Amino acid sequence: MPKYNRNSGKHWTLTEVQQLKKLANQNTPTRVIGSKLGRTKDAIYNKASEKNISLSPTNQSPYNRKNRNA
């Protein structure tokens, strides 16, 4: 079980929210974001939802289509 005790139960700082937004924009996996911020995966999802930060990868084609010309 991962160790997330560092920031569990603490309020989010403005710096942490900005870092969450930056990492989400870079398509960083949720568990890696949680590890860097010392938060659980659920905490990351909740804060991203609260602040309207998308955690969906932006570099994947819709409907799992692959480039047929390659």
C-alpha positions as a printed Julia matrix, in Angstrom:
70×3 Matrix{Float64}:
   0.0    0.0     0.0
   1.44   3.41   -0.98
   2.36   5.9     1.71
   0.35   9.13    1.41
   0.6   10.29    5.02
   2.49  13.47    4.2
  -0.52  15.68    3.32
  -3.46  13.48    4.22
  -6.19  15.52    5.85
  -4.45  18.86    5.28
  -5.94  21.71    3.3
  -4.71  22.23   -0.25
  -2.4   25.2    -0.73
  -2.52  27.44   -3.79
   0.89  26.1    -4.82
  -0.38  22.5    -4.7
  -3.42  23.35   -6.81
  -1.19  25.1    -9.38
   1.13  22.09   -9.43
  -1.87  19.77   -9.91
  -3.02  21.85  -12.87
   0.48  21.89  -14.4
   0.96  18.13  -14.01
  -2.53  17.41  -15.4
  -1.78  19.56  -18.46
   1.38  17.5   -19.01
  -0.69  14.27  -19.06
   0.97  13.01  -15.88
  -0.73   9.84  -14.55
  -2.95  10.38  -11.53
  -0.94   8.09   -9.25
   2.26   9.97  -10.13
   0.56  13.3    -9.35
  -0.59  11.86   -6.03
   2.89  10.65   -5.26
   4.45  14.05   -6.02
   1.86  15.95   -3.99
   1.63  13.42   -1.16
  -2.09  12.88   -1.76
  -4.25   9.86   -2.51
  -5.62   9.18   -5.98
  -9.12   9.99   -4.7
  -7.93  13.33   -3.31
  -6.44  14.18   -6.71
  -9.7   13.31   -8.5
 -11.78  15.28   -6.0
  -9.66  18.44   -6.15
  -9.41  18.28   -9.96
 -13.2   18.0   -10.16
 -13.67  20.86   -7.7
 -11.32  23.13   -9.69
 -12.52  21.96  -13.15
  -9.13  20.48  -14.05
  -9.29  17.75  -16.66
  -7.3   14.61  -15.91
  -8.12  13.02  -19.28
  -5.15  12.5   -21.59
  -5.18  15.09  -24.36
  -2.88  13.28  -26.77
  -5.05  10.24  -27.48
  -7.41   9.98  -30.41
 -11.1    9.54  -29.66
 -12.67   6.08  -29.75
  -9.24   4.45  -29.52
  -8.6    4.91  -33.26
  -5.13   4.33  -34.57
  -3.48   6.16  -37.44
  -4.32   4.04  -40.47
  -1.75   5.75  -42.69
   1.19   4.62  -40.61
